[in-house]
Amino acid sequence: MSFIGEASAYFKVFSDGSIKRVEWESAPASNDSSSNGYKSKDVIINSTKPISARIFLPDVPGSSDRLPVLVYFHGGGFCLGSTTWLGYHTFLGDFAVASQSIVLSVDYRHAPENRLPIAYDDCYSSLEWLSCQVSSEPWLQRADLSRVFLSGDSAGGNIVHNVALRTIQEQSCDQVKIKGLLLIHPFFGSEERIEKERASGEAENLALTDWMWKVSLPEGSNRDHYWCNYEMAELSRAEWCRFPPAVVYVAGLDFLKERGVMYAAFLEKNGVEVKLVEAEGEKHVYHMLHPESEATRLLQKQMSEFIHNF
């Protein structure tokens, strides 16, 4: 077995197809909500894949109100990441409290061992699991499936878009009503380079994202595959009319900012209700890297306000 390539400091790929990923600090699930206002636990979505998820449930003492549900897909270029990472755990637990919502954070299978559409299939299956388990899972007893929101960062933002397309085109998961999409620093691309990607100082970022797309898309595909280049997807006018309202969050110092701005403009052109929100002076996925920062608290507030508009 020989080493054949790497993507920055995140992982190394070997000739037998195996991959060694960086170890990130993780957080265990906990039933103790005394210190932070929420509790968490891990659940199995599909044991044969396998697909798991972490539920975050806020303390709402003395109330029987139904709570909205946020289904979250983590980032990592489709190749790494986990809902157990400390940054995601802290961000989503605190968000559950700030928004008074139930959060279902999904651990999907990674590329290159599992190329797309595996991640999309896994994340879509979490919606099917949600509709089936709402009556039997104690932590979902107060879940309001008429107010479900999809959110994710980076590759997870891409997954939000493509899972939403599937729900629209298949008109499935009828019990789960997708009311809105919250895409954080979404990961899209195309064969054509945009201005930011042509900048001389972005060569390392461009090489990393190109590599991620190369090992994630189906063999023989390029970055104009509609999973990467959203403009290549074919939707009828009726399907666009069913596309949920969306908010797209971008970061001022993010290599992917321009792609996010273009995506929001594309949705608006197709008649989708969309809002673009920029965090000036912030970097890519700052909310995961610095989950207790002032900028992250503002993002949680903005996301909560979006959810409670419905």
ABEGO torsion letter per residue (X at the ends): XBBAEBBEAABBBBAAGBBBBBBBBBBBBBABAAAAGBBBBBBBABAAOBBBBBBBBBBBBGBABBBBBBBBBBBGGGABEBAABAAAAAAAAAAAAAAGBBBBBBBBBBOAABBOAAAAAAAAAAAAAAAAAAAABAAAAABBAABBBBBEBEAAAAAAAAAAAAAAAAGBGAABBBABBBBBGBBBBBABBBAAAABAAAAAAAAAAAAAAAAABBBGBBAABAAABAAABBBBAAAAAABBBBBBBBBAABAAAAAAAAAAAAAAAAGBBBBBBBBBGBBBGAAAABAABAAAAAAAAAAAAAAAAX
